[in-house]
Amino acid sequence: MPQQIPLPPNSPEEEEIKLTDLLLVLLRRKMMIVLLVVLAIVVSVILSLQIPNKYTATARILPPRDSTSSGISGILSQAGTIGGLASQFIGGGKSTSDIYVGIMQSRTVADTLIKKFDLQKHYGQTFRADVYLTLTSRTKFEVSPTAQIVSVSVEDVDRERAAQMANTYIEALDQINRTVNTNEGQRKRVFLEKRLQSVKEDLARAETTLKEFQEKYKVVAIEEQAKATIGGAAAIIGQIIAAQTELEVLKQFGTERQNEAVMLSSKVEELQRHLSRMESGNPGKDVLQDSKMGNQGIPGFYIPFDDLPNLGLQLVRLMREAKVQEEVFKLLTSQFEVAKIEEAKDVNTIQVLDRAVPPDKKSGPKRGIIVIASTVAGFFVAVFIAFFLEYLQRVRTNEPDLYRQVAKHLRFRKKQ
């Protein structure tokens, strides 16, 4: 018989033999494989039926209509440039919807749900940290990229509880916003109240200073008083010139009209004294006659010529200070009333688009996927066992000593 030449290890004939051997192994163990696959199907069906149904309820809220909305976002947006920088630092430049999601993911909101629904008992967990993790894994937050609508989805075995928990997230967010609004309104009201009291004192001080200045310098209406002073002085000067002219005429007559000249000279001196007192701001108790206007001069009403510019400037400054304090007082008063209203009001800060309702259809478990995955896994396990048993059979036939040693060790371990 001619000697058979061995084939190369990777020849097509050897590959075909190996594939045939593999197929023969599977065929010899086909009943075992079928039984294991059927067992996997039955077990997966039974186990999947033991898993309780899970329901997912979803609530949705609208984003604020503008950037000056109430709550945390409103505080950041109303704070001006510094507030804008702060909001970027705190929220990383995120939208208000993202801030809402961050609030609902906070431990404060989680504690509210844990306490309200007794989740530590419901989840069967001892440590609160584990309750946080379970609640987080069963809650999903989403923000639509275009409309910025915030969705809150909660999964639970009880459809009613799932809806209540989703709605509680929204209620907790609204409560936090209200608390922030109230605290901010209170701080604003207290600040404005203190500032208003300070401005009220400044206004009273400015009014008192203006009054004392007017009483001291007899300044009421600087322009009218200046006109009166100049008009009165001009009238007296005119009378002095007229009297002096008449006196010069009388002197031409020598001693014939001496008595009239003496009287006229006394009149000129008296008019000059009046003019001097008027220029000093004190015309005396005499009542001066304005020949042009026909009005009586008022003693003490005239202002000294030298003091007119300085007194006018001081009066303008004092009146301006009083006016400024009055306007500030009016502005702060209106803001103070608004702050009191903001502090006292109790309205919803969240616009709810969809409240969560108990879902009609379960969201899990996916029993079909569980059965299919278990069937595939059972098939591969059965194939592995079939090849392993085939390997043991070959070792027993071809290498009995090795098989006995392995069996001996297995029996020894079993006895132990």
C-alpha angles and dihedrals in degrees: 000000000000115000114256113238111225115241123237112269095247099042119133090245093059091046090052091050091050093050089048091051091051092050091048091053091053091047093050090051097037095117092053091048092049092048093049092048091048089047090052090050093049094046093047091049092049093046094045090052089053092056109092120238117262125214129200121208121190132202124188132201131191122239118248114284092233141007093259094065122140125266131036095334090050092053092053094045096046093051093083123222095339090048090050091053090047092051090051090048094048100037100027090239092302126153126260089255089059089050089052090053090049091053093050090050091054125112090242092063092042090054089052092056094042091054097042097048098028089235094173089067094035093055092040094232129140102202121064091218089063090050089055091052093048093047091048092050091052096047126075127190123195135178117200108232096223108034095027090226112164118223124195117194123184125188121208140149089242113066092203093051092047091057093044092050093050091050091046090059089058093045092050091050090050091049092052090050091050091049091051090048092050094047092047092047091049093049090047092048093049092048093048091046091055092043091048091053090050092049090047089056091046090050093050090048092050092048092049092049091050092049093049091048092051092047093048098048098027088238116157108138108008097195095048092044091050090051091049092049094049093043093049092047091049091051092051092046089051090052091048092052091047092049092047091050091050090047091054089051092051091051089063089068093059113208097345094090099024095134093054091049092053092050092047091049090053089051091053091051091049092050091050090052089051090050091049092050090047092052089052091049096250113094091171130230095305118108113233123213118225103209094193100047099027091223129131117246115237115230112238093015094100121090122214112257093232092053098049099091096042095044091046092054093047092048092051091051094048093047090047092051091050091047093049092050090048092053092046089050091052092048095048091046091057092045090048091055091049091050091052090052092048090050094049101042119098111192135143113276095189125072106216114209098180126008114213115260128191106274119238095208127055120242095205168087101019096217095178091056091046092053094046093048091047091049093052091046091048091051093053091046090051091050090050091050091048093054091044092053090047089052092052090049092054092047090051091051102039102029109028094165092057091046092051092050091051091046090048092053091046092051091047092052090046091055090050 
